[in-house]
Amino acid sequence: MPRIASHCLALPRIASFNRFDEQGRLRDRLTPQLMRAFLVNFVRLAKTTTEHSKSALQMGSPLAEYHLLTIWRIEAPVEQVYEAIENSLRWPKWWPGVRDVQQRACGAPNGLGNIRRYVWQSKWLYRVMFDVCATRIQKLVALEGTVEGDLSGVGRWSFSKEGSVCVVHYDWHVNSMRWWMNFTAPFLHSMFIRNHIRIMEQGGEALANLLFAPLVGQLHLDLCDLKSHDPRWPRK
């Protein structure tokens, strides 16, 4: 971390020149040398932060953590809801925010080991890309997979019925692996969460439209925040 701090301090020093003369006119301009120095320090900062993210994961140090839970309640048969979620290769056709899904490996005949690559884009135009390897497939009950890429962790879908309503739980527990997401997490953590919630809101609405079914309701929770404020949550 001291190395990162030194590069951060170098950036404002580059721009800390006397910009105006005594008459208030602009004296200094952005010269090629100044721009080159700025870019060199920015690249050093990017490389250093990337190395820190990788070493932090290897040493078990915490990266930016996100543990988010979405609950959809759709008045539709659980078979139809499960099929739409399980067939993620078609998500880009109906789910806003999902830019691309590609098959990377087929895995076993029962679907375990199946790997698909997902590209998501938020309204802020930044993209995240990661692979999900299926580790649990229980038809009409649950889908689960490990996540590797710009994010690392676990994603879980679970399905249940309450009368005519299908209840879908999506548990997303990941760490960010992109240097800029970790570097800006102290300032943009809440924005990343809001973007995730917005994408999931769009997904619930789009799924209901796809199935011509009413969306009874949806709920979004930041479980990390709940654990930090609610003493009933067990501490790790």
Helices and strands as residue ranges (DSSP letters): H 2-15, H 32-59, E 65-74, H 78-86, G 88-90, H 91-94, E 98-105, E 115-121, E 127-138, E 142-149, E 151-162, E 165-176, H 179-210, E 215-222, H 223-229
